[in-house]
Amino acid sequence: MNTAEIISIGDELLIGQTINTNASWLGQEFAKIGIKVKHVTTISDDAAEIKSAIDTAFDRNDIIVMTGGLGPTKDDITKHVLTAYFNSELIVDEAVLKAVTDFFEKRNRPMLEVNTLQASVPAVCTVLPNKNGTAPGMWFDHKGKVLISMAGVPYEMKAIFTDYALPKIKELYAVNSLVQRTVLTQGIGESFLANQMADWEDRLRADGLELAYLPSPGMVKLRLTSFKGETDIPLIEDYIAELLHRIPKNVFGFENDTLPDVIGHLFKQNKLSLGTVESCTGGAIAAAITSVSGASEYYPGSLLTYTEELKCNLAGVSSETIKEFGVVSSEVVTQMAEGGKKQLGVDWCIAVSGIAGPTGGTETCPVGTIWIAIAGTDRTVTKCFQFGDNRERNIQMSVLSALNYLRCELLGLVE
Amino acid sequence: MNTAEIISIGDELLIGQTINTNASWLGQEFAKIGIKVKHVTTISDDAAEIKSAIDTAFDRNDIIVMTGGLGPTKDDITKHVLTAYFNSELIVDEAVLKAVTDFFEKRNRPMLEVNTLQASVPAVCTVLPNKNGTAPGMWFDHKGKVLISMAGVPYEMKAIFTDYALPKIKELYAVNSLVQRTVLTQGIGESFLANQMADWEDRLRADGLELAYLPSPGMVKLRLTSFKGETDIPLIEDYIAELLHRIPKNVFGFENDTLPDVIGHLFKQNKLSLGTVESCTGGAIAAAITSVSGASEYYPGSLLTYTEELKCNLAGVSSETIKEFGVVSSEVVTQMAEGGKKQLGVDWCIAVSGIAGPTGGTETCPVGTIWIAIAGTDRTVTKCFQFGDNRERNIQMSVLSALNYLRCELLGLVE
């Protein structure tokens, strides 16, 4: 399998002023054609560092992609380093000069001396045109390997790579047919999942598939990979079907699905409407649901009732119930969800009440205790969740748990 | 100057499924104490790769920070590689075992065999406790240099680094006397700001200070840096005072302030209460306000009225007003804000109505048009904002604009 290395150049990356999104985008692009990015190396705009990084990269990988250090300002030295590295000289490329001149004319901006310099490229390189900027991409063949240098501005880099570099890479290398599927799970921890599916994982690996656990708060993504290509698709589908059969409450989607997307799809499909009555989540469930364009078709609105007073006045919770059971209780979230259904005029309603923290916990109801209710067409179900101490994370976990609990109840998966 | 290298471990980073935000966060933290991150190296969960990366890093830098590869599943091998690298052996650390046990008990989750393994650490390391997870951080002293290994989950890593690694680093290394202040602005673009403050920036640079513009959607952070140390603090304060004087509507805070923090502080200080009536922002303003712990003291709740029906029924908007002026209008947001004040029983109320997009725009009211109203004790003010085509960004910009508009009106800065 051919391998690649990404060399990202720029002090702004090292001091954390800019997040290296270029490297992850390139990693995805290479993965799609079955070329493995084995190293990402970030260094400063320093000639010795750049030279040394190129040496190392040529030693261990087939394709080097460099981004950054090609701007018109003084601290961008990549082009000069490359010219020296490949024992070449800078020449003016007439096509690039015309492109740069056109670029400024089109924008009615004066062209400066420094901009003209961008039309100089090492004589040995093949120019990869940059339609979104002035610094051209450069392709170098070197002892059977390849080095590609591109501007660091993401939308310039992406266009150069997609339009000019990628087709040449596909011509040169036997790009294989790596096949990947990602299964999204909610409500089950990484280790718990690994334990419960241990036999499945063993068989999957014995069949030559790879499995990766990609956890994030409240979610674990399972990535199944085959390097054999499309012939393995039925095998992968079988393993996914088994997963769905064994943990249906947890598997909520695939690939780039999000829970709000999945919920939106279900409500649109079934021509149902949804409302929410939130407390400790503070509007975060509403914000998640409405992150989907077109949410207004099934989601007319919501109530945020932080105080007991608003729980009673807006959502119709009885103050006696609060007195008897406490505001974080199955009884109160039931009344919130059922009251919300009426008040918002919806078919289904989620209600949440809990202690997001970091303060407000008690002995019997510690920080991280969250009650969730789902009022549906026929019944209302409730469930208590226990998360941790971190406010932001508790809110995030509550949002995902509430949406997945709604999904399960809607699909008849809740007892 | 001491230098550092970050080694990020994980296939998910190489194939671009996860963006390496840990490296940029660590880069920022090191920059703050004057230690330069010279290299960021990303590699896969592979023993030979990890060993080789450590060798290279020890050759060229003083401090190595490794993140990732410490989870309980089979593909996480970092701990074993480190144990071998430092010729040590794994021993059970009783304090870690207790912490892991407590972690599961507190969450009412059963502890598995694989979780117990997380309490094993190389005998030669100093444990850096992980209060947010089960994999402890590890500190290794090696020939006058240091290697720190931490979990890759950002909020676990950040807590370990801040609470345990950073204090030890500060003890060991002559961290220099770099002084930085960050000023937070809202509602003014980077180039506009640079243009308006050009004379200020020139003087500031002539005085030997550095200035960086750090833009993010709806906000620009200005970072002022002196490498001379504390003697420059009065100078920096003078420049900040001038900024505050010249663009008071835009400067909303400093350092790690957020607009919800600033708003919360103002409302608590003035013993006032706040409500919100949202439409196109879909609960995102409420979620922002309640991201602050203790928001319930001044924020009893909110209404999300996506549909016209709920705008009328819940917030008391007149359907005639909607017919006459349209639902995205100064008149409607005024009624939403004033109706919200009554319905929620609050002193101040924000209301927002607009077209978040990507669909729903018209010729007279294109996508990105957002009306915001602030109803206060004495009057209601409204303002129309025009953002772009991107739904997520429009929502984000609306949240920041609404909160800053509220801040300005509360402080008497709106004409």
Interface residues (C-beta under 8 A of the other chain):
Chain A: S8 L13 L14 I15 G16 Q17 T18 I19 N20 T21 A23 S24 W25 L26 G27 Q28 E29 F30 A31 K36 V37 K38 H39 V40 T41 T42 I43 S44 E49 G189 E190 S191 F192 A194 N195 E201 A212 Y213 L214 P215 P217 K221 R223 E278 T281 G282 G283 A284 I285 A286 A287 I289 T290 S291 S293 G294 A295 S296 Y299 P300 G301 S302 L303 L304 T305 Y306 T307 E309 L310 L314 Q343 L344 G345 A356 G357 P358 T359 P366 G368 Q386 F387 G388 N390 R391 E392 R393 I395
Chain B: S8 D11 E12 L13 L14 I15 G16 Q17 T18 I19 N20 T21 A23 S24 W25 L26 G27 Q28 E29 F30 A31 K36 V37 K38 H39 V40 T41 T42 I43 S44 E49 G71 P72 T73 K74 D75 K106 R107 N108 R109 L112 V114 N115 N132 V153 Y155 A212 L214 E278 T281 G282 G283 A284 I285 A286 A287 I289 T290 S291 S293 G294 A295 S296 Y299 P300 G301 S302 L303 L304 T305 Y306 T307 E309 L310 L314 Q343 L344 G345 A356 G357 P358 T359 R391 E392 I395
